[in-house]
Amino acid sequence: MQKLDHYIPIVGENEISELKLIAQKLAGKKIVNVNSTSTGGGVAEILNRMIPLLKDMGVDASWEVIKGGEKFFDVTKKFHNALHGKKESIAPEDYECYSETVEQNYENISLESDILFIHDPQPAALVKERKKHDNRWVWRCHIDLSERDEQLWNFLKPLVERYDAAVFSAPAFAQELLTPQVLIAPSIDPLSDKNKELPQDTINEVVSRFKINPERPIVTQVSRFDYLKDPVGVIQAYKMVKPYVDCQLVLAGGSAADDPEGAKVLADVQEEAGNDPDIFILNLPPTSHIEINALQRASTIILQKSLKEGFGLTVAEGLWKGKPVIAGAVGGIPLQITHKYSGILTHSVEGTAYWLKQLLQSPDYAKKLGENGKEHVRNNFLLTRHLRDYLLLFLSLYHPDKSLIYL
Ligand code: UDP
């Protein structure tokens, strides 16, 4: 039995047989994914699950990570923030460091593969080497570009225009480009350790290991310690609610190998939390999938108070567990949450606090939001749909002039 067949009880037989049919058409093609970290963050989360499944379907997919020094990752974190609309000063030597580091990676990456699937800005400049190879290049952007820094975009745009296609997560992120653009939302894997069903004993064990009280409401945000996830705003909202509802707050985070800002954000978070024994700041290793799954399942409410967000896998993860999710109305989050139907969208600390209190005091309403959210994720944001979109995109690269491809 193929691994893919295990998804039949969740998404149905038709979806799986269609996937197998499309995959057959890509037999023999070598597809290399390139990003900048093997651990931490949503891109690594998805690739970790997607690559083995593609291989199992007979597609020759692999994953490579570009290497860079401390300076390179400082620069690319500035790029990340600036593309999300944050003011950053990017100096000419930053651009030089970026280009030189990517060039040093030419030797390490399998640039002769049939399809180069390049994720985010860090490895985007690899495309400068494409003249030498007769293959297809796709740039997959996981960032919300709707308020991107103009100067930085002027630097990146000519690179993106050397690709055969650019993939964005939401319509608002699309750009004026010569390159054809495709909209594909990310996904979660319902069978991963992060999302699979867990026995109640495992959930209880994790909650007790972190000394969280299972008898009182638990409000959780899972995120890398990053200013754009607004962990300090989460604590401020919790503090506004605490006098009315005796809840606990869990901030479960960790770092990503390509994110140098984590330690500073964590220090700010610890300062804002003070010595409140009901705030649990958990700095977890990147392998803590069962722990995060258990914490999400043990939670009364999940928060994702992001200020900017490409998609926010943590929202889908919370919804898939049937939890009411309160999240910032930014980036890809509104794709996942229809306000007051499949969760709650907020725009401020005060708004988050207001809805947190409301939902803690209205468990039936909160439960309904979670149920609706789960079905929305089942229909739109599971790995099988994501795989189908990618495979169809890859196929279309070999039929550039056709609007219809017969399988
Ligand atoms: N995550 C994790 N450990 C952490 C923090 C986050 O495993 O300490 C996971 C989280 O469960 C999710 C992914 O990392 O699967 C984060 O993806 P998301 O799209 O929410 O945000 P990103 O970090 O990519 O900005």
Boltz pocket constraint, residues with backbone or C-beta under 6 A from the ligand:
constraints:
  - pocket:
      binder: B
      contacts: [[A, 40], [A, 41], [A, 42], [A, 43], [A, 45], [A, 194], [A, 222], [A, 223], [A, 224], [A, 252], [A, 253], [A, 254], [A, 255], [A, 282], [A, 284], [A, 285], [A, 286], [A, 288], [A, 289], [A, 292], [A, 311], [A, 312], [A, 313], [A, 314], [A, 315], [A, 317]]
      max_distance: 6.0
